[in-house]
């Protein structure tokens, strides 16, 4: 992988927050497991549902999708839900460095799941 940033490499080799948590408050999915690329985001919020206490994710076996999920969940944990709304694909790409053009959909899957999580329920 040419021009792989140190951050992207770290998240690919030692991803944070991968897998299904024991305690789940909110589950959202972008894409479909049965039909191609997908991203599932699991969030545990505080009692007032204002702050992310923990976050985990599950995705298909693409290293870039894993890096996107790892970087995103690492960033959102501990933050209030109101501070998450400006987070977008550009923010995630800046965290990881230059994402190859053919892997930009990985950013969209991860951020799409987060946007869905932020919708009023």
ZASESE-528911 format. One line per field, with one value per residue: residue in one letter; y, x, z of N, C-alpha, C, O, CB in turn. Coordinates in nm, 2 decimals, padded with zeros to 4 digits. Glycine has a CB too. Layout:
REM ZASESE-528911
res <- c(A_...)
nnorth <- c(Y_...)
neast <- c(X_...)
nup <- c(Z_...)
canorth <- c(Y_...)
caeast <- c(X_...)
caup <- c(Z_...)
cnorth <- c(Y_...)
ceast <- c(X_...)
cup <- c(Z_...)
onorth <- c(Y_...)
oeast <- c(X_...)
oup <- c(Z_...)
cbnorth <- c(Y_...)
cbeast <- c(X_...)
cbup <- c(Z_...)
***
This chain:
REM ZASESE-528911
res <- c(X_X_X_X_X_X_X_X_X_X_X_X_X_X_X_X_X_X_X_X_X_X_X_X_X_X_X_X_X_X_X_X_X_X_X_X_X_X_X_X_X_X_X_X_X_X_X_X_X_X_X_X_X_X_X_X_X_X_X_X_X_X_X_X_X_X_X_X_X_X_X_X_X_X_X_X_X_X_X_X_X_X_X_X_X_X_X_X_X_X_X_X_X_X_X_X_X_X_X_X_X_X_X_X_X_X_X_X_X_X_X_X_X_X_X_X_X_X_X_X_X)
nnorth <- c(-00.12_00.19_00.50_00.49_00.62_00.66_00.66_00.53_00.28_00.20_00.17_-00.02_-00.25_-00.28_-00.26_-00.06_-00.12_-00.32_-00.55_-00.70_-00.54_-00.61_-00.46_-00.29_00.01_00.13_00.04_00.07_00.04_00.06_-00.01_-00.35_-00.67_-00.89_-00.81_-00.68_-00.44_-00.34_-00.17_-00.19_-00.02_00.00_00.15_00.26_00.46_00.72_00.75_00.96_00.97_01.14_01.13_00.94_00.64_00.41_00.25_00.03_-00.16_-00.34_-00.48_-00.55_-00.75_-00.56_-00.38_-00.10_-00.03_-00.13_00.03_00.28_00.24_00.19_00.42_00.61_00.51_00.53_00.81_00.90_00.80_00.91_01.16_01.41_01.36_01.58_01.70_01.54_01.57_01.74_01.57_01.42_01.26_01.39_01.47_01.22_01.12_01.30_01.22_00.97_01.00_01.01_00.84_00.58_00.64_00.44_00.33_00.51_00.48_00.34_00.53_00.66_00.46_00.42_00.68_00.72_00.53_00.65_00.89_00.80_00.70_00.94_01.04_01.16_00.96)
neast <- c(00.08_00.10_00.23_00.11_-00.01_00.12_-00.08_-00.30_-00.18_-00.15_-00.41_-00.50_-00.34_-00.36_-00.65_-00.89_-01.17_-01.31_-01.57_-01.85_-02.00_-02.06_-02.26_-02.51_-02.65_-02.74_-02.77_-02.66_-02.66_-02.49_-02.51_-02.52_-02.48_-02.54_-02.54_-02.30_-02.04_-02.04_-02.12_-02.14_-02.23_-02.19_-02.31_-02.28_-02.44_-02.45_-02.66_-02.83_-02.84_-02.66_-02.39_-02.12_-02.03_-01.90_-01.79_-01.82_-01.74_-01.83_-01.73_-01.68_-01.40_-01.20_-00.90_-00.89_-01.16_-01.16_-00.97_-01.09_-01.32_-01.20_-01.05_-01.26_-01.43_-01.25_-01.22_-01.48_-01.56_-01.63_-01.71_-01.97_-02.29_-02.38_-02.15_-02.06_-02.19_-02.06_-01.87_-01.73_-01.67_-01.44_-01.31_-01.25_-01.08_-00.87_-00.77_-00.67_-00.50_-00.41_-00.65_-00.69_-00.85_-01.02_-01.10_-01.26_-01.52_-01.52_-01.49_-01.73_-01.92_-01.86_-01.90_-02.16_-02.30_-02.25_-02.39_-02.65_-02.68_-02.69_-02.93_-03.25_-03.45)
nup <- c(00.00_-00.11_00.02_00.27_00.57_00.90_01.09_00.96_00.91_01.18_01.27_01.09_01.16_01.44_01.53_01.70_01.90_01.76_01.69_01.87_02.14_02.49_02.62_02.48_02.36_02.13_01.79_01.47_01.11_00.80_00.47_00.35_00.48_00.33_00.07_00.00_00.07_00.41_00.73_01.07_01.35_01.70_01.99_02.32_02.53_02.78_03.08_03.04_02.77_02.63_02.59_02.45_02.58_02.52_02.21_01.94_01.64_01.34_01.04_00.69_00.55_00.47_00.48_00.48_00.55_00.81_00.93_00.90_01.07_01.32_01.37_01.38_01.59_01.80_01.81_01.87_02.13_02.45_02.39_02.36_02.22_02.07_01.98_01.78_01.53_01.33_01.23_00.95_00.63_00.54_00.77_00.88_00.68_00.70_00.95_00.89_00.68_00.33_00.16_-00.06_-00.38_-00.47_-00.23_-00.10_-00.04_00.20_00.39_00.37_00.44_00.72_00.83_00.74_00.90_01.16_01.12_01.10_01.36_01.50_01.44_01.55_01.77)
canorth <- c(00.00_00.31_00.62_00.46_00.70_00.59_00.64_00.43_00.16_00.16_00.13_-00.15_-00.35_-00.30_-00.18_-00.04_-00.12_-00.41_-00.66_-00.67_-00.52_-00.68_-00.37_-00.21_00.10_00.17_-00.03_00.12_-00.03_00.12_-00.11_-00.48_-00.78_-00.99_-00.75_-00.62_-00.38_-00.30_-00.12_-00.19_00.06_-00.03_00.26_00.26_00.60_00.74_00.74_01.07_00.95_01.26_01.11_00.81_00.58_00.31_00.23_-00.08_-00.17_-00.46_-00.45_-00.66_-00.77_-00.47_-00.31_00.04_-00.02_-00.16_00.15_00.38_00.21_00.20_00.57_00.67_00.48_00.59_00.95_00.94_00.76_01.01_01.28_01.43_01.34_01.71_01.74_01.45_01.60_01.79_01.47_01.38_01.18_01.47_01.46_01.08_01.10_01.37_01.14_00.85_01.04_00.99_00.72_00.56_00.68_00.32_00.30_00.62_00.43_00.29_00.65_00.68_00.36_00.45_00.81_00.70_00.47_00.75_00.99_00.73_00.69_01.07_01.08_01.15_00.83)
caeast <- c(00.00_00.18_00.20_00.03_00.02_00.14_-00.21_-00.37_-00.12_-00.18_-00.55_-00.52_-00.27_-00.41_-00.77_-00.96_-01.32_-01.37_-01.65_-01.98_-01.99_-02.15_-02.37_-02.55_-02.76_-02.78_-02.70_-02.69_-02.59_-02.48_-02.48_-02.59_-02.39_-02.58_-02.53_-02.18_-01.98_-02.13_-02.05_-02.23_-02.18_-02.26_-02.28_-02.33_-02.45_-02.47_-02.80_-02.91_-02.82_-02.60_-02.24_-02.08_-01.94_-01.82_-01.83_-01.75_-01.79_-01.81_-01.73_-01.62_-01.26_-01.12_-00.81_-00.93_-01.28_-01.12_-00.90_-01.20_-01.40_-01.11_-01.02_-01.38_-01.48_-01.15_-01.25_-01.62_-01.57_-01.61_-01.76_-02.11_-02.35_-02.39_-02.02_-02.03_-02.26_-01.98_-01.77_-01.77_-01.57_-01.32_-01.25_-01.20_-00.97_-00.76_-00.72_-00.60_-00.41_-00.47_-00.72_-00.70_-00.97_-01.10_-01.14_-01.33_-01.65_-01.51_-01.52_-01.88_-01.99_-01.84_-01.96_-02.30_-02.35_-02.25_-02.50_-02.77_-02.68_-02.72_-03.07_-03.35_-03.53)
caup <- c(00.00_-00.12_00.09_00.39_00.68_01.02_01.16_00.88_00.94_01.32_01.28_01.02_01.22_01.57_01.53_01.83_01.90_01.67_01.75_01.93_02.28_02.59_02.65_02.36_02.37_02.00_01.68_01.34_01.00_00.67_00.38_00.38_00.48_00.23_-00.06_-00.03_00.18_00.52_00.85_01.18_01.46_01.83_02.08_02.45_02.58_02.93_03.12_02.98_02.62_02.58_02.58_02.41_02.68_02.44_02.07_01.87_01.51_01.27_00.90_00.60_00.57_00.40_00.58_00.49_00.63_00.95_00.97_00.92_01.19_01.43_01.39_01.41_01.73_01.90_01.82_01.93_02.27_02.55_02.33_02.36_02.08_02.00_01.92_01.67_01.41_01.22_01.19_00.82_00.56_00.53_00.90_00.89_00.59_00.76_01.06_00.84_00.57_00.20_00.14_-00.21_-00.44_-00.48_-00.10_-00.03_00.01_00.33_00.47_00.36_00.52_00.86_00.86_00.73_01.03_01.26_01.10_01.13_01.50_01.55_01.41_01.66_01.77)
cnorth <- c(00.12_00.42_00.60_00.54_00.61_00.56_00.53_00.29_00.11_00.11_00.00_-00.27_-00.38_-00.21_-00.17_-00.06_-00.21_-00.52_-00.61_-00.65_-00.60_-00.59_-00.28_-00.12_00.13_00.10_00.03_00.05_00.05_00.01_-00.24_-00.59_-00.88_-00.94_-00.68_-00.55_-00.33_-00.25_-00.12_-00.11_00.04_00.08_00.24_00.41_00.61_00.74_00.84_01.07_01.07_01.24_00.96_00.75_00.48_00.29_00.12_-00.08_-00.31_-00.43_-00.56_-00.66_-00.68_-00.39_-00.16_00.06_-00.04_-00.03_00.26_00.36_00.23_00.35_00.64_00.64_00.53_00.74_00.98_00.90_00.88_01.15_01.29_01.41_01.47_01.75_01.65_01.49_01.66_01.69_01.42_01.30_01.26_01.46_01.32_01.06_01.18_01.29_01.03_00.88_01.01_00.85_00.70_00.59_00.56_00.27_00.41_00.58_00.38_00.41_00.67_00.58_00.39_00.57_00.79_00.63_00.57_00.85_00.93_00.72_00.83_01.12_01.07_01.02_00.85)
ceast <- c(00.09_00.13_00.10_00.07_00.05_00.01_-00.29_-00.31_-00.15_-00.32_-00.58_-00.46_-00.32_-00.54_-00.83_-01.11_-01.38_-01.45_-01.77_-01.96_-02.09_-02.28_-02.39_-02.67_-02.82_-02.70_-02.75_-02.61_-02.60_-02.43_-02.54_-02.49_-02.42_-02.56_-02.40_-02.12_-02.08_-02.05_-02.16_-02.16_-02.26_-02.21_-02.35_-02.33_-02.47_-02.62_-02.89_-02.91_-02.76_-02.45_-02.22_-01.98_-01.85_-01.88_-01.75_-01.81_-01.76_-01.82_-01.68_-01.47_-01.17_-01.03_-00.85_-01.06_-01.25_-01.06_-01.00_-01.28_-01.32_-01.08_-01.15_-01.43_-01.38_-01.18_-01.38_-01.63_-01.54_-01.66_-01.92_-02.17_-02.36_-02.26_-01.98_-02.09_-02.17_-01.88_-01.82_-01.65_-01.43_-01.24_-01.18_-01.07_-00.85_-00.69_-00.63_-00.49_-00.48_-00.52_-00.73_-00.84_-01.07_-01.15_-01.22_-01.47_-01.64_-01.53_-01.67_-01.96_-01.98_-01.91_-02.11_-02.37_-02.35_-02.36_-02.63_-02.79_-02.72_-02.86_-03.16_-03.43_-03.65)
cup <- c(00.00_-00.04_00.21_00.51_00.80_01.10_01.09_00.91_01.08_01.33_01.20_01.10_01.37_01.59_01.67_01.81_01.80_01.74_01.82_02.08_02.37_02.61_02.53_02.39_02.23_01.89_01.55_01.23_00.88_00.58_00.42_00.37_00.37_00.09_-00.09_00.09_00.29_00.64_00.96_01.30_01.59_01.92_02.21_02.50_02.73_02.95_03.06_02.82_02.56_02.54_02.54_02.51_02.61_02.30_02.02_01.73_01.45_01.12_00.82_00.61_00.49_00.50_00.59_00.57_00.78_01.00_00.99_01.05_01.32_01.47_01.44_01.56_01.83_01.92_01.89_02.07_02.36_02.51_02.35_02.22_02.00_01.93_01.80_01.54_01.30_01.16_01.05_00.75_00.55_00.66_00.92_00.80_00.64_00.88_01.00_00.73_00.43_00.18_-00.01_-00.26_-00.44_-00.34_-00.03_00.02_00.15_00.43_00.48_00.44_00.67_00.90_00.84_00.85_01.14_01.24_01.13_01.29_01.56_01.52_01.53_01.65_01.85)
onorth <- c(00.16_00.44_00.68_00.53_00.50_00.45_00.44_00.20_-00.01_00.00_-00.08_-00.38_-00.50_-00.11_-00.27_-00.01_-00.19_-00.57_-00.49_-00.74_-00.65_-00.65_-00.21_-00.17_00.16_00.09_00.04_00.00_00.11_-00.05_-00.25_-00.61_-00.94_-01.02_-00.61_-00.60_-00.28_-00.27_-00.06_-00.14_00.05_00.11_00.19_00.47_00.51_00.73_00.82_01.15_01.11_01.31_00.87_00.80_00.46_00.32_00.11_-00.02_-00.39_-00.35_-00.66_-00.56_-00.73_-00.33_-00.11_00.15_00.03_00.01_00.34_00.46_00.29_00.39_00.72_00.73_00.57_00.79_01.08_00.96_00.94_01.24_01.19_01.44_01.47_01.82_01.67_01.44_01.63_01.71_01.37_01.27_01.20_01.44_01.31_01.00_01.14_01.30_00.99_00.80_00.98_00.75_00.79_00.56_00.57_00.17_00.40_00.64_00.37_00.39_00.70_00.62_00.39_00.57_00.86_00.67_00.57_00.89_00.99_00.74_00.83_01.22_00.97_00.98_00.76)
oeast <- c(00.15_00.01_00.02_00.19_00.00_00.00_-00.35_-00.39_-00.18_-00.34_-00.67_-00.51_-00.32_-00.54_-00.82_-01.16_-01.50_-01.40_-01.80_-01.90_-02.19_-02.39_-02.30_-02.77_-02.94_-02.58_-02.87_-02.50_-02.70_-02.33_-02.61_-02.42_-02.33_-02.55_-02.39_-02.14_-02.19_-01.93_-02.26_-02.05_-02.38_-02.09_-02.46_-02.22_-02.50_-02.70_-03.01_-02.97_-02.80_-02.39_-02.28_-01.87_-01.73_-01.99_-01.63_-01.91_-01.68_-01.91_-01.64_-01.41_-01.06_-01.09_-00.85_-01.08_-01.31_-01.08_-00.99_-01.30_-01.37_-01.10_-01.14_-01.46_-01.42_-01.17_-01.39_-01.71_-01.43_-01.66_-01.98_-02.10_-02.35_-02.26_-01.89_-02.04_-02.19_-01.82_-01.93_-01.55_-01.33_-01.12_-01.06_-00.98_-00.73_-00.57_-00.53_-00.41_-00.60_-00.45_-00.77_-00.94_-01.19_-01.22_-01.25_-01.52_-01.74_-01.59_-01.72_-02.05_-02.08_-01.99_-02.19_-02.48_-02.45_-02.43_-02.72_-02.90_-02.78_-02.91_-03.14_-03.47_-03.73)
oup <- c(00.10_-00.02_00.24_00.55_00.81_01.15_01.16_00.94_01.10_01.40_01.23_01.10_01.41_01.66_01.75_01.70_01.76_01.84_01.82_02.14_02.31_02.62_02.49_02.44_02.22_01.90_01.53_01.26_00.84_00.60_00.53_00.27_00.31_-00.01_-00.19_00.20_00.25_00.65_00.94_01.33_01.59_01.94_02.22_02.51_02.79_02.86_03.03_02.76_02.45_02.47_02.58_02.54_02.65_02.28_02.04_01.70_01.50_01.08_00.88_00.67_00.46_00.59_00.70_00.64_00.86_01.12_01.09_01.12_01.41_01.58_01.53_01.63_01.94_02.03_01.97_02.14_02.34_02.59_02.35_02.13_01.88_01.83_01.73_01.44_01.18_01.06_01.03_00.82_00.56_00.66_00.96_00.84_00.63_00.89_01.06_00.70_00.43_00.18_-00.08_-00.19_-00.42_-00.33_00.09_00.11_00.22_00.54_00.59_00.50_00.74_01.00_00.92_00.89_01.22_01.34_01.19_01.34_01.67_01.57_01.61_01.54_01.87)
cbnorth <- c(00.00_00.35_00.72_00.31_00.81_00.68_00.77_00.46_00.17_00.28_00.24_-00.14_-00.32_-00.25_-00.24_00.10_00.01_-00.47_-00.74_-00.78_-00.37_-00.71_-00.29_-00.30_00.23_00.33_-00.19_00.27_-00.17_00.25_-00.13_-00.50_-00.85_-01.02_-00.66_-00.51_-00.26_-00.41_00.02_-00.33_00.21_-00.17_00.40_00.17_00.68_00.88_00.74_01.21_00.92_01.37_01.14_00.81_00.51_00.17_00.36_-00.21_-00.07_-00.58_-00.32_-00.65_-00.91_-00.37_-00.32_00.10_-00.13_-00.28_00.19_00.39_00.07_00.13_00.63_00.64_00.33_00.57_01.01_00.87_00.64_01.03_01.30_01.57_01.28_01.82_01.74_01.31_01.69_01.91_01.35_01.50_01.15_01.61_01.48_00.98_01.15_01.51_01.08_00.76_00.95_01.02_00.71_00.42_00.73_00.21_00.26_00.74_00.32_00.24_00.77_00.68_00.22_00.46_00.92_00.61_00.35_00.82_01.03_00.59_00.65_01.17_00.99_01.27_00.72)
cbeast <- c(-00.10_00.20_00.14_00.03_-00.08_00.23_-00.29_-00.37_00.04_-00.16_-00.64_-00.45_-00.12_-00.31_-00.87_-00.93_-01.37_-01.26_-01.56_-02.08_-02.00_-02.08_-02.34_-02.57_-02.71_-02.76_-02.73_-02.68_-02.64_-02.39_-02.33_-02.71_-02.41_-02.73_-02.64_-02.20_-01.90_-02.22_-01.99_-02.27_-02.18_-02.22_-02.33_-02.25_-02.56_-02.41_-02.81_-02.86_-02.96_-02.61_-02.17_-02.01_-02.03_-01.81_-01.82_-01.77_-01.73_-01.91_-01.65_-01.67_-01.23_-01.20_-00.67_-00.94_-01.38_-01.03_-00.79_-01.29_-01.45_-00.98_-00.97_-01.49_-01.49_-01.01_-01.25_-01.72_-01.49_-01.46_-01.72_-02.15_-02.49_-02.43_-01.91_-02.08_-02.37_-01.90_-01.76_-01.81_-01.62_-01.35_-01.35_-01.30_-01.00_-00.81_-00.83_-00.70_-00.28_-00.36_-00.86_-00.65_-00.95_-01.03_-01.02_-01.35_-01.70_-01.36_-01.45_-01.92_-01.93_-01.69_-01.91_-02.33_-02.26_-02.12_-02.50_-02.77_-02.54_-02.62_-03.13_-03.44_-03.44)
cbup <- c(00.12_-00.27_00.00_00.42_00.71_01.11_01.16_00.73_00.92_01.41_01.23_00.88_01.23_01.68_01.44_01.89_01.88_01.58_01.85_01.90_02.31_02.72_02.78_02.24_02.44_01.98_01.69_01.33_00.98_00.67_00.36_00.28_00.61_00.24_-00.09_-00.14_00.14_00.57_00.83_01.22_01.43_01.88_02.02_02.55_02.51_02.98_03.27_03.03_02.56_02.68_02.71_02.27_02.78_02.51_01.99_01.95_01.42_01.31_00.87_00.46_00.53_00.31_00.54_00.35_00.58_00.96_00.87_00.80_01.19_01.41_01.26_01.32_01.74_01.84_01.68_01.85_02.30_02.58_02.19_02.42_02.10_02.09_02.02_01.71_01.43_01.27_01.29_00.73_00.42_00.49_01.02_00.86_00.45_00.81_01.14_00.78_00.58_00.09_00.20_-00.24_-00.59_-00.55_-00.02_-00.13_-00.08_00.36_00.42_00.21_00.49_00.89_00.77_00.60_01.06_01.27_00.95_01.07_01.56_01.50_01.29_01.67_01.83)
***
